[in-house]
Amino acid sequence: NPVRDMREANKIRLLCMGQWKDKEGKAS
């Protein structure tokens, strides 16, 4: 299901972005 795959990809991207923001926040 392409729609589900896209939704999963967005979820993973948001998770990665959240982790990146956390790392940036801790670094600064």
Buried (B, 14 or more C-beta within 10 A) or exposed (E): EEEEEEEEEEEEEEEEEEEEEEEEEEEE
